[in-house]
Amino acid sequence: LHFCPGVDIWDGNAAIQIQPRIENDRPIRVQPPHKPPTAIITQSDISSLSGRGVVAIDGGYTTIRASCIHNCAATGVYIGGPGSGATVERTDVVYNGNGNARSRRGIARGHSGVYLEQGVAVMTDCNVSNNALTGCSAVSRDNAFLTITDSDMMGNGTLQLEMPPNGTESRSRSVWRNNHMATLGNGRFRSGFVVPPATTVDGEGGALAGGGGGADEPIASPASAAL
């Protein structure tokens, strides 16, 4: 469980952040034969009351297996910057993006479960459900390559799966198949962790859990917000 007094999710307010060393406000790119900063996360229960869950940026890479990322004030998993990447397997990313219940001047409600700004993300057999904004978003038109298979995306606040526009490099190199998407529902949990329900900034139970099934949610291109 992560909590810090700051509210800047763009500068390290995350439970786990994978990032190269910064000098003069710029990331130091790792050159071969050296390896980029990498984190392997397995069978972990991750939550942040003040910011994001897991962040891989500026060339950082993470592998997440059999874990649960939930009830983060902001985005559950964020991948950004050229060369960044994540492999996510048998993991639940649920109830994220509802803001900071401890501070009304903190993180506002309205963030995604998985947000791929730039880089590569491969997701297999995951549950990305009941997040405040989108379930999974891939944003960059030419450098956001998402593969998501055999996964549930259900009951998220807006779109279940947000893909780059048709005709873009990112769209042509992304893959989505054999997924279950619905506007209502909870998805099938994979990690084995027991997850508490979402709360709003008022500290009251959120209405994100939904119930039962729903109509399939269409795939759409990115909205204007970047979270």
C-alpha positions as CSV (number, residue, x, y, z in Angstrom):
1,L,0.0,0.0,0.0
2,H,1.5,3.3,-1.2
3,F,0.7,6.8,0.0
4,C,2.8,10.0,-0.1
5,P,1.8,13.6,0.6
6,G,2.6,14.8,-2.9
7,V,0.0,14.8,-5.7
8,D,2.3,15.0,-8.8
9,I,1.6,11.8,-10.7
10,W,4.0,13.0,-13.5
11,D,7.0,13.0,-11.1
12,G,7.2,9.8,-9.2
13,N,3.9,9.6,-7.3
14,A,3.5,5.8,-7.8
15,A,3.7,2.6,-5.8
16,I,6.3,1.3,-8.2
17,Q,8.2,3.3,-10.8
18,I,10.7,1.9,-13.3
19,Q,12.8,4.7,-14.9
20,P,16.4,5.4,-15.9
21,R,18.5,7.9,-13.9
22,I,17.7,11.5,-14.5
23,E,20.3,14.1,-15.1
24,N,19.6,17.8,-15.9
25,D,15.9,16.9,-16.2
26,R,16.6,14.3,-18.9
27,P,16.6,10.5,-18.6
28,I,20.0,8.8,-19.3
29,R,19.5,6.3,-22.1
30,V,21.0,2.9,-21.4
31,Q,23.4,1.8,-24.1
32,P,24.2,-1.9,-24.9
33,P,25.6,-4.1,-23.5
34,H,24.0,-2.5,-20.4
35,K,20.3,-3.4,-19.7
36,P,17.5,-0.9,-19.1
37,P,15.9,-0.6,-15.7
38,T,13.6,-3.6,-15.2
39,A,11.3,-4.8,-12.5
40,I,9.7,-8.3,-12.3
41,I,6.6,-8.2,-10.2
42,T,4.9,-11.5,-9.2
43,Q,2.1,-12.4,-6.8
44,S,1.9,-8.9,-5.5
45,D,-1.0,-6.8,-4.1
46,I,-0.4,-3.2,-5.2
47,S,-2.4,-0.1,-4.3
48,S,-1.7,3.7,-4.2
49,L,-3.8,6.1,-2.2
50,S,-2.0,9.1,-3.7
51,G,-1.1,8.2,-7.3
52,R,-0.5,5.5,-9.8
53,G,0.1,1.8,-9.3
54,V,2.9,0.7,-11.6
55,V,4.8,3.1,-13.9
56,A,7.4,2.2,-16.6
57,I,8.7,5.3,-18.4
58,D,11.7,6.6,-20.4
59,G,12.8,3.1,-21.4
60,G,11.9,1.3,-18.2
61,Y,10.4,-2.2,-18.5
62,T,8.3,-4.3,-16.2
63,T,6.9,-7.9,-16.1
64,I,3.8,-8.3,-14.0
65,R,2.5,-11.8,-13.2
66,A,-0.4,-13.1,-11.0
67,S,-0.7,-9.7,-9.3
68,C,-3.5,-7.3,-8.4
69,I,-3.3,-3.6,-9.0
70,H,-6.3,-1.9,-7.5
71,N,-7.8,1.1,-5.8
72,C,-5.1,3.5,-7.0
73,A,-6.0,7.1,-7.0
74,A,-4.8,7.5,-10.6
75,T,-3.9,5.0,-13.4
76,G,-3.3,1.4,-12.5
77,V,-0.5,0.7,-15.0
78,Y,1.1,3.5,-17.0
79,I,3.7,3.0,-19.8
80,G,5.2,6.0,-21.4
81,G,8.2,7.2,-23.4
82,P,10.1,5.5,-26.3
83,G,11.5,2.1,-25.4
84,S,9.3,1.6,-22.4
85,G,7.3,-1.7,-22.1
86,A,5.3,-4.0,-20.0
87,T,4.3,-7.7,-20.1
88,V,1.3,-8.4,-18.0
89,E,0.0,-11.9,-17.4
90,R,-2.9,-13.3,-15.2
91,T,-3.2,-10.0,-13.4
92,D,-6.2,-7.9,-12.2
93,V,-6.2,-4.2,-12.8
94,V,-9.4,-3.0,-11.1
95,Y,-11.1,-0.1,-9.3
96,N,-8.4,2.4,-10.2
97,G,-8.7,6.1,-11.0
98,N,-11.2,7.3,-8.4
99,G,-9.0,10.1,-7.0
100,N,-7.5,10.7,-3.7
101,A,-10.0,10.1,-0.9
102,R,-7.7,11.8,1.6
103,S,-7.5,15.1,-0.1
104,R,-10.0,17.1,-2.2
105,R,-7.1,19.1,-3.6
106,G,-5.3,15.9,-4.5
107,I,-5.8,13.6,-7.5
108,A,-9.1,14.1,-9.3
109,R,-11.3,11.2,-10.3
110,G,-11.1,9.9,-13.9
111,H,-8.1,7.7,-14.8
112,S,-7.7,4.5,-16.7
113,G,-6.8,0.9,-15.7
114,V,-3.9,0.6,-18.2
115,Y,-2.6,3.6,-20.2
116,L,-0.1,3.0,-22.9
117,E,1.1,6.5,-24.0
118,Q,4.2,5.2,-25.8
119,G,6.0,1.9,-25.9
120,V,4.9,-1.8,-26.0
121,A,2.5,-3.6,-23.8
122,V,1.6,-7.3,-24.1
123,M,-1.3,-8.4,-21.9
124,T,-2.5,-12.0,-21.6
125,D,-5.3,-13.5,-19.5
126,C,-5.9,-10.3,-17.5
127,N,-9.0,-8.6,-15.9
128,V,-9.1,-4.9,-16.5
129,S,-12.4,-3.9,-15.1
130,N,-14.3,-1.3,-13.1
131,N,-11.8,1.5,-13.6
132,A,-13.0,5.1,-13.5
133,L,-12.2,6.0,-17.1
134,T,-11.2,3.6,-19.8
135,G,-10.1,0.0,-19.3
136,C,-7.1,-0.1,-21.6
137,S,-5.9,2.9,-23.7
138,A,-3.2,3.0,-26.4
139,V,-2.6,6.6,-27.4
140,S,0.4,7.4,-29.6
141,R,-0.4,7.2,-33.3
142,D,3.0,5.8,-34.2
143,N,4.6,4.4,-31.0
144,A,2.0,2.6,-28.9
145,F,1.9,-1.1,-29.7
146,L,-0.7,-3.0,-27.6
147,T,-1.3,-6.8,-27.7
148,I,-4.2,-7.9,-25.5
149,T,-5.6,-11.4,-25.6
150,D,-7.8,-13.7,-23.6
151,S,-8.7,-10.9,-21.2
152,D,-11.8,-9.3,-19.6
153,M,-12.5,-5.6,-19.9
154,M,-15.8,-4.9,-18.2
155,G,-17.7,-2.2,-16.3
156,N,-15.1,0.6,-17.0
157,G,-16.3,4.2,-16.8
158,T,-16.1,5.0,-20.5
159,L,-14.5,2.7,-23.1
160,Q,-13.4,-0.8,-22.4
161,L,-10.7,-0.7,-25.1
162,E,-9.3,2.5,-26.6
163,M,-7.1,2.0,-29.7
164,P,-5.2,4.3,-32.0
165,P,-7.1,5.5,-35.1
166,N,-7.4,3.4,-38.2
167,G,-4.6,3.8,-40.7
168,T,-1.9,4.6,-38.1
169,E,1.3,2.6,-37.4
170,S,0.2,1.9,-33.9
171,R,-3.1,0.5,-35.0
172,S,-1.6,-1.8,-37.6
173,R,0.9,-3.2,-35.2
174,S,-1.5,-3.8,-32.3
175,V,-3.4,-7.1,-31.7
176,W,-6.6,-7.7,-29.8
177,R,-8.4,-11.0,-29.8
178,N,-10.5,-13.4,-27.8
179,N,-11.4,-10.8,-25.2
180,H,-14.6,-10.3,-23.3
181,M,-15.8,-6.7,-23.3
182,A,-19.0,-5.4,-21.7
183,T,-20.3,-2.1,-20.3
184,L,-21.4,-3.8,-17.1
185,G,-19.9,-6.6,-15.0
186,N,-16.8,-7.4,-13.0
187,G,-14.7,-9.7,-15.1
188,R,-13.2,-12.9,-13.9
189,F,-10.4,-12.4,-11.3
190,R,-7.1,-14.0,-12.1
191,S,-4.7,-13.1,-9.3
192,G,-6.4,-14.8,-6.4
193,F,-6.4,-11.6,-4.3
194,V,-9.5,-10.3,-2.5
195,V,-10.2,-6.8,-3.7
196,P,-12.1,-4.2,-1.8
197,P,-14.7,-2.1,-3.7
198,A,-13.8,1.2,-5.2
199,T,-14.4,4.4,-3.3
200,T,-15.0,8.0,-4.5
201,V,-13.2,11.1,-3.3
202,D,-16.1,11.4,-0.7
203,G,-15.0,8.1,0.8
204,E,-18.3,6.5,-0.3
205,G,-18.6,3.3,-2.2
206,G,-18.4,3.8,-5.9
207,A,-21.0,2.6,-8.4
208,L,-18.4,0.9,-10.6
209,A,-18.9,-2.7,-9.8
210,G,-21.9,-3.0,-12.0
211,G,-23.8,-6.3,-12.2
212,G,-24.4,-9.0,-14.7
213,G,-23.5,-8.8,-18.3
214,G,-24.0,-6.1,-20.8
215,A,-23.7,-5.2,-24.5
216,D,-20.3,-5.5,-26.1
217,E,-18.4,-2.3,-25.9
218,P,-17.1,-1.0,-29.2
219,I,-13.4,-0.3,-29.7
220,A,-12.7,3.4,-30.2
221,S,-9.8,5.7,-30.9
222,P,-8.2,7.8,-28.2
223,A,-10.1,10.6,-26.5
224,S,-8.5,13.9,-25.8
225,A,-7.5,13.3,-22.1
226,A,-4.1,11.8,-21.3
227,L,-4.0,10.2,-17.9
